[in-house]
Amino acid sequence: MPFGAGGPMRATITPKEWQFEKEVVCFYCQTKATQVLRIGDGRGIVTCLTCGAQRHYVIRSVIYGTDTPPMSPLGMKYDAWDFEKHSACVHCKEQAVHTVHLDEYKMNVVCDECGFSRVFKLDHLILTQE
């Protein structure tokens, strides 16, 4: 990833796409349906398998160390989702459990080994797949 024109480059490991599923009430069609979360390449996408509506999340920041980002505030309209994935960390390169937390506005992916955190923010919505 470049740090400026002519500046040093730093190689990063990009994890293969992670996929999780959860059956919940869709934010758009309001029916109980399977929602698929795919995380990879600096973005996350939640897709409703019933209506095709999507929420797109993009990387907002990374945090090095053991301070994890704040989780969902109270008063969200929809429940937050929590998943775990055992994978190599993009920072420490160790095989570790990664905690994935997703709510209406952001997503956090935290390596339980080194605390490296990727914080994603809601970027845009696609309401139908017509």
Backbone bond lengths (Angstrom), bond angles and torsions (degrees), N, CA, C in turn:
res aa  C-N    CA-C-N  psi(-1)  N-CA   C-N-CA  omega(-1)  CA-C   N-CA-C  phi
1 M - - - 1.447 - - 1.523 107.67 -
2 P 1.315 121.11 124.98 1.452 122.96 -176.11 1.524 112.04 -71.56
3 F 1.337 114.81 146.58 1.452 120.70 176.10 1.519 111.22 -107.89
4 G 1.288 118.74 12.03 1.452 123.35 -179.43 1.514 108.90 144.72
5 A 1.300 116.37 162.81 1.462 120.40 -178.70 1.516 110.03 -59.33
6 G 1.315 116.61 124.04 1.447 121.28 178.68 1.515 114.30 74.63
7 G 1.348 117.41 2.17 1.459 121.36 -178.23 1.518 111.73 -83.61
8 P 1.318 115.60 176.34 1.470 120.12 -178.07 1.525 111.50 -66.72
9 M 1.314 114.44 153.65 1.464 121.18 177.51 1.520 107.16 -108.48
10 R 1.326 116.52 148.23 1.454 121.11 176.45 1.520 107.98 -127.00
11 A 1.304 116.49 125.39 1.461 120.94 179.29 1.523 109.27 -78.37
12 T 1.318 117.02 140.60 1.452 121.77 175.69 1.519 108.67 -128.16
13 I 1.312 114.96 153.70 1.459 119.94 174.58 1.517 107.01 -92.38
14 T 1.312 117.14 124.01 1.448 120.96 176.78 1.522 107.73 -97.31
15 P 1.344 117.12 120.07 1.453 117.55 -179.27 1.527 110.32 -67.25
16 K 1.331 114.53 151.37 1.448 117.76 172.58 1.517 107.24 -62.80
17 E 1.307 115.89 161.35 1.463 119.23 -179.24 1.525 110.96 -60.40
18 W 1.312 115.30 132.22 1.453 121.65 174.60 1.517 107.43 -98.30
19 Q 1.314 116.91 144.21 1.457 120.53 178.44 1.520 109.73 -133.55
20 F 1.321 115.46 134.53 1.457 122.95 177.30 1.522 107.61 -132.74
21 E 1.324 116.94 152.40 1.461 121.41 176.62 1.515 109.48 -129.11
22 K 1.323 115.10 147.28 1.459 120.99 177.67 1.522 108.06 -149.49
23 E 1.320 116.44 136.18 1.457 120.33 176.81 1.521 108.34 -95.43
24 V 1.320 116.01 112.10 1.467 122.76 -178.08 1.522 108.71 -146.91
25 V 1.323 116.12 174.75 1.463 120.78 175.16 1.525 108.26 -73.01
26 C 1.337 116.67 126.46 1.469 122.40 -179.19 1.523 110.55 -66.93
27 F 1.324 115.50 140.06 1.465 121.28 178.86 1.529 111.94 -65.87
28 Y 1.332 117.90 -19.49 1.461 121.01 -176.31 1.531 113.07 -107.47
29 C 1.331 118.01 -58.03 1.476 120.18 -175.76 1.522 112.79 -84.84
30 Q 1.324 116.52 -9.58 1.458 123.51 176.31 1.529 113.94 61.41
31 T 1.338 118.52 21.23 1.457 121.95 174.47 1.522 108.52 -104.50
32 K 1.337 116.07 153.72 1.463 119.09 175.47 1.514 106.71 -74.00
33 A 1.312 116.28 119.10 1.462 121.30 -173.89 1.519 109.59 -150.60
34 T 1.321 115.70 160.11 1.459 120.63 175.93 1.524 109.05 -72.33
35 Q 1.326 114.92 127.83 1.459 122.46 175.72 1.519 106.43 -109.71
36 V 1.322 117.76 132.72 1.456 122.21 -179.35 1.525 108.56 -109.73
37 L 1.336 116.09 125.67 1.465 122.20 175.31 1.520 107.50 -104.79
38 R 1.328 116.23 124.28 1.466 122.20 174.56 1.521 107.27 -118.08
39 I 1.346 115.70 129.81 1.464 121.66 179.06 1.511 107.83 -122.44
40 G 1.327 116.77 129.09 1.457 121.01 176.56 1.500 111.05 175.29
41 D 1.318 116.34 155.05 1.459 122.28 174.51 1.528 112.70 54.53
42 G 1.338 117.04 42.73 1.465 120.91 174.98 1.506 115.69 74.30
43 R 1.331 117.41 15.73 1.456 119.77 179.22 1.521 110.57 -149.33
44 G 1.314 115.16 161.92 1.453 122.27 174.96 1.510 108.42 -132.34
45 I 1.323 117.08 142.86 1.461 121.40 179.76 1.520 108.64 -133.70
46 V 1.337 116.12 127.68 1.454 122.45 173.46 1.520 106.51 -104.91
47 T 1.349 116.20 126.91 1.460 121.39 -178.74 1.518 109.78 -125.18
48 C 1.329 116.98 130.67 1.460 122.34 174.08 1.524 107.50 -81.67
49 L 1.339 117.46 124.84 1.457 119.95 -179.04 1.522 112.69 -76.66
50 T 1.341 118.05 -10.34 1.460 120.67 177.62 1.526 111.99 -87.55
51 C 1.334 117.33 -52.62 1.473 119.81 -174.81 1.525 113.41 -106.89
52 G 1.333 118.46 -13.47 1.460 121.35 179.29 1.513 115.10 84.90
53 A 1.330 118.36 0.25 1.468 120.14 179.11 1.522 109.31 -62.31
54 Q 1.340 116.19 146.72 1.457 121.31 -177.59 1.518 111.37 -133.50
55 R 1.345 114.64 144.98 1.464 122.26 168.62 1.516 105.82 -114.67
56 H 1.338 116.65 127.65 1.470 122.12 -179.68 1.524 109.16 -108.36
57 Y 1.330 115.60 131.85 1.463 123.16 177.88 1.519 108.62 -118.22
58 V 1.328 117.14 141.12 1.466 121.91 177.16 1.530 108.97 -126.49
59 I 1.345 115.98 155.56 1.471 121.22 -179.71 1.529 109.60 -60.08
60 R 1.317 115.53 129.23 1.459 121.11 175.16 1.516 109.97 -104.05
61 S 1.341 116.98 -39.16 1.465 119.94 -179.12 1.524 109.64 -162.37
62 V 1.327 114.39 166.68 1.461 121.21 170.88 1.519 107.17 -125.40
63 I 1.330 115.32 149.36 1.461 121.54 -179.63 1.516 107.00 -126.25
64 Y 1.333 117.04 125.79 1.457 122.33 178.12 1.513 108.71 -97.93
65 G 1.318 117.19 135.54 1.458 120.55 177.04 1.510 111.22 112.49
66 T 1.311 115.59 -161.80 1.455 120.06 -172.44 1.516 114.18 -99.66
67 D 1.318 119.07 -1.98 1.464 120.33 177.21 1.514 108.92 -78.70
68 T 1.321 116.18 112.73 1.463 119.34 179.55 1.522 109.23 -86.84
69 P 1.328 116.70 149.42 1.461 119.64 -179.40 1.523 110.80 -67.44
70 P 1.330 116.99 156.26 1.458 119.76 178.62 1.530 110.31 -63.93
71 M 1.300 115.26 146.39 1.456 120.50 179.57 1.524 109.55 -91.41
72 S 1.305 116.22 -164.81 1.462 121.73 -172.92 1.523 112.89 -63.44
73 P 1.332 116.18 135.38 1.460 118.96 172.63 1.527 109.42 -73.14
74 L 1.302 115.92 161.14 1.466 119.95 176.83 1.521 109.98 -68.22
75 G 1.315 116.86 156.82 1.463 120.89 174.95 1.513 115.05 90.25
76 M 1.329 118.20 15.12 1.458 120.27 175.91 1.529 109.14 -70.32
77 K 1.327 116.31 149.50 1.453 120.97 179.34 1.529 111.23 -71.69
78 Y 1.328 117.08 -36.49 1.463 121.88 -178.03 1.519 109.91 -116.94
79 D 1.338 115.48 154.59 1.460 120.57 178.27 1.516 110.99 -65.89
80 A 1.325 115.10 145.92 1.464 120.67 173.34 1.523 108.29 -77.00
81 W 1.321 116.13 152.67 1.463 121.85 178.59 1.514 108.11 -110.51
82 D 1.326 115.96 143.42 1.454 121.48 175.90 1.527 108.76 -131.22
83 F 1.326 115.85 131.78 1.458 122.63 179.40 1.524 107.98 -134.82
84 E 1.331 115.95 163.74 1.462 121.64 172.04 1.515 108.87 -129.75
85 K 1.329 115.82 144.64 1.459 122.17 179.40 1.517 108.17 -137.80
86 H 1.328 117.61 129.18 1.460 121.75 175.54 1.520 107.47 -92.19
87 S 1.335 116.78 117.83 1.462 121.24 -174.22 1.523 109.73 -161.15
88 A 1.325 116.18 166.12 1.463 120.79 173.78 1.525 109.22 -70.72
89 C 1.319 115.63 135.23 1.468 121.18 179.60 1.527 109.75 -75.43
90 V 1.318 116.98 139.38 1.464 121.17 178.53 1.525 111.29 -71.12
91 H 1.327 117.67 -16.80 1.465 121.44 -178.28 1.534 112.17 -100.77
92 C 1.349 117.21 -60.12 1.470 119.91 -175.11 1.535 112.60 -89.36
93 K 1.328 117.34 -9.53 1.473 124.64 177.80 1.533 113.35 68.98
94 E 1.328 119.06 1.85 1.462 122.35 179.36 1.529 110.21 -80.68
95 Q 1.332 116.08 149.79 1.455 120.70 170.49 1.523 106.44 -72.66
96 A 1.316 117.67 124.69 1.460 121.12 -175.42 1.510 110.17 -154.48
97 V 1.311 114.32 164.37 1.459 120.60 172.90 1.518 107.42 -79.47
98 H 1.324 116.57 133.99 1.459 122.64 175.21 1.524 107.37 -113.06
99 T 1.313 115.63 129.14 1.453 120.98 178.22 1.531 108.04 -93.14
100 V 1.320 116.11 127.32 1.466 122.14 179.21 1.525 107.25 -112.21
101 H 1.324 116.27 124.15 1.461 122.55 178.65 1.523 107.65 -123.94
102 L 1.326 116.64 126.60 1.466 121.32 -176.82 1.514 109.45 -130.25
103 D 1.324 116.60 133.67 1.458 120.47 171.43 1.521 108.61 -132.22
104 E 1.305 117.18 -167.25 1.463 121.43 -175.35 1.527 113.59 -62.99
105 Y 1.326 117.00 -27.48 1.457 120.15 -170.67 1.525 115.40 -118.24
106 K 1.345 117.13 -19.35 1.457 118.28 -177.56 1.518 110.68 -151.04
107 M 1.334 113.89 167.41 1.455 121.76 175.86 1.526 107.49 -139.25
108 N 1.332 116.96 136.42 1.453 122.62 176.84 1.521 108.36 -118.88
109 V 1.325 116.96 135.85 1.465 122.87 173.08 1.518 106.14 -122.94
110 V 1.349 117.10 116.19 1.459 122.26 -172.23 1.521 109.78 -122.70
111 C 1.336 117.04 127.82 1.457 122.53 173.51 1.525 108.04 -76.91
112 D 1.328 116.83 121.25 1.460 120.41 -179.73 1.528 112.48 -71.95
113 E 1.334 117.78 -14.93 1.470 122.16 -179.58 1.536 111.40 -80.22
114 C 1.337 117.37 -52.65 1.472 120.77 -174.26 1.530 113.47 -114.16
115 G 1.323 117.83 -8.73 1.459 120.51 179.36 1.512 114.52 84.54
116 F 1.340 118.03 -0.22 1.471 120.64 178.98 1.526 108.58 -58.52
117 S 1.326 116.10 127.46 1.456 121.55 -174.99 1.513 111.04 -124.79
118 R 1.313 115.11 136.52 1.455 121.41 171.45 1.521 107.32 -110.88
119 V 1.326 116.63 125.58 1.457 122.21 -177.70 1.522 107.68 -110.61
120 F 1.321 116.38 120.98 1.459 123.01 179.85 1.523 108.53 -107.55
121 K 1.317 117.38 147.93 1.470 120.87 175.77 1.523 108.85 -118.08
122 L 1.336 115.67 153.88 1.454 120.27 174.90 1.517 108.31 -62.63
123 D 1.320 116.69 126.76 1.458 121.55 -176.46 1.525 111.46 -104.70
124 H 1.325 117.34 -50.34 1.455 119.67 179.07 1.526 110.64 -161.75
125 L 1.327 115.02 166.28 1.449 123.13 178.97 1.511 110.05 -117.05
126 I 1.323 116.54 144.20 1.464 122.01 168.74 1.518 103.86 -120.80
127 L 1.322 117.16 114.57 1.450 119.45 -168.26 1.519 115.10 -84.27
128 T 1.315 119.71 -24.42 1.463 119.93 175.50 1.516 108.53 -146.11
129 Q 1.306 115.75 160.10 1.452 122.41 178.70 1.525 110.16 -113.04
130 E 1.310 117.82 44.10 1.464 121.46 -176.90 1.508 112.74 -70.86
